[in-house]
Amino acid sequence: MKSAFAGLLTMVLASPAMASHGSDQQTVRWRNVVGVITALNVDNPVCGTDQDGNCVGTTISAGTFAWVARSGRARVNLSTGATEFEVDGLNINGTQFSGTAGPVTQVAGTLVCNLGEDDEATLDTSPVTLSLQGDAEFSGHITGIPSPCANPLFLIRIVSPAIGLGRWIATGVDRTMGTGRGMSSSSHEDR
């Protein structure tokens, strides 16, 4: 009887721990952020393509200048929507704004799921300030992430000025996917 009770107690106590471990959330990390490289006033859109290379689904136009970034990172928990990104030195490369963020004062992070598919989703963070030096950071949530979110992309897009609204100027690169329990920005694996 003691043995049966001990076994039952072990199962009851282990269940929450097993459930917690089994529900680790799917986390996507981009270990760097790079600027969009495009010639002045030439679009370099993000879009799904058909067999002939034509855009299908949503087309996200590029910024009208070439952009560079010194560093950055992004992380999205696809189950909970917990999202973080930061970018440093996101600057225009060329024109009279070279070496600064120019007229761009606000950006948002954008998660793109299932690009070019029927269930494509383009989901934005709340806007954040982009300093004149090109620094911005966000910590919060994105809502409405579809499951699955195949081939996720992370973009940084213009919010202000309104003339550039929605244009992408940077993207997350060096993507890894796995399970993760937290969104700590001090995690050594993101550096």
N, C-alpha and C positions, 0 to 999 in steps of 0.2 A: 504494500500500500504506500509506504514512504517513497519507494522507488517510482511508482506511478505518479504520485503527487509531485515529486521533484521533477520528473520529466515534463509534466503538464505545466508547472511553474516556469521551467526553462523555456518552453515553447511560447507561453504568454509573454514573458519578458523579452524574448528574442524577436518576436513578431514586429514590434515597432522599429527596432533597430534594422531588421531585415527590410522592412517596408521603406524605411528612410534611405537605406543604401540602394534599394532597387529603384527608388524614385529620383536618384541623382538626375539633375537636369542636363539637357543637351546644351552645351555652350560652344559658341563659335568665337574664335579669337583671330584678330588680324594684328600681327605683331609689328606692323609698320603702316604708315600712311604716306602716300606719294601724291604729288600734284598731277592734274590733268595736263598732258603734253599735247598741245594743239597750236597750230599757226593762228595768228591774229585773224579773228572773225571766221575761222573754219570750224565747223561743228565736228565733234568726235563723239557721237551719241552712244549711250548705253542702251542696248535693245537686244531682244531675241532675234535670230535671223532664220530665214527659210533656206532651202537648199541652194538658192541663187544668191544668197548673201543679202537679201532685202530685209529691212527691219520689220518685225511683226510684234504685235502687242504694244505695250507702252514704250515710248521713246523718250529718254531723258537726255536732253541736249547738254553739251559741254559748255563751260564758261567760254567767253569770247577772247580770253587771253591764255597764254601758257602760264601754268602755276607750278611751283615747286614747294616741297615741305621738308623741313629739317628732320622732323621725327613725328611719331604719333603712334597711336594704337586704338583698337576698338574691341569691345567684347559684348556679345548679346547672348542671353539665356533664352533659347527659343521656346521654352515651356512657360517661363514666368514673365518674359518680356524685360527683365532687368537688363539695363543697357548702360554702358560707359564708353565714352571716347574722349580722346584728347589729341590735339595736334599743335605742334610748335613750328613756328617759322613758315606758315602757309602764306607764301608771297607770290606776287605776279612777277613773271620773268619777261621783262621787256616793257615797252611803252613808257610814258612819263611816270607810271606807278611802280616801276621796277624796284624790287626789294622791299615792297610794302604790300599790305592787303588792299591798297587803293580805296575805292569807294565802298568795298564790301565790309559791312559792319555787323551783320548777323548771319549765322549759318545754322543748319540743322543736320543731324546724322540721318541717313536713310538706309534702311534695310530693304533689300530687294530679294524676294523669294520667287522661285519657279519662273525665272525670266523667260518670256516667250511662250509660256504654257497658258492653258485656259484658266488655271488658278493662280496666275501671277499676282503678286502683291507688292506694293511699294508703300512702305510705312516709315513715317518721319518721327524724330524726336521733337521735343519742344525746341524753339529757337534759343541759341546762346550767342553771346557777344563774341565777335572776332576782333581782337585788338589790332591796332595799326601794324604791330609786329607780326601778326598772323597767328596768334595763340588763342585757342579756344578749348573748353572742356565741358563735358556733360555727364551727369550721373542721374539716372531716373529710369523710366519705363517706356517701352513701345507697346502699344496694345494691338490686338487683332492679328498676331502672327499665325499664319496657317500651319497646319501640320499635315503633311511634311512641308518643310521649307527647304526645297532642293537647291543646291548650288547657290547658297546665300552670298550676296554682294553687300558691301558696306560703302556708301558714298557720303561725302560731305557736300552739301548743296547750299546755294545762296538763298537767304531769306530776305536780306535787305542789302542794297536798294531793290525796290520792287521791279525795276526794269530787268534785273537778273534772276528774279524769283524762280527757283526750281532747277537752275543750271548746276551741274556737278562740277566741282573744282578740285576734288581730291577723292581718293579711294583707298580702302584698306587692302593691304597685300600681305603675303606670307600667312595665309589662312590655315588654321588648325581647327579641328572639331573634336569634341570629346565631352566627357561628363565633368561637371564641376559643381561644387556646393555654394560657392560664394562669388562675389564680384569685387574682391579686395584689389584696389589699385596698387598695392604694395607687393603683389604676387611676383616672385622672381621669374616665373615662367613667361611673363609678358614682357620682360625687359630684354 
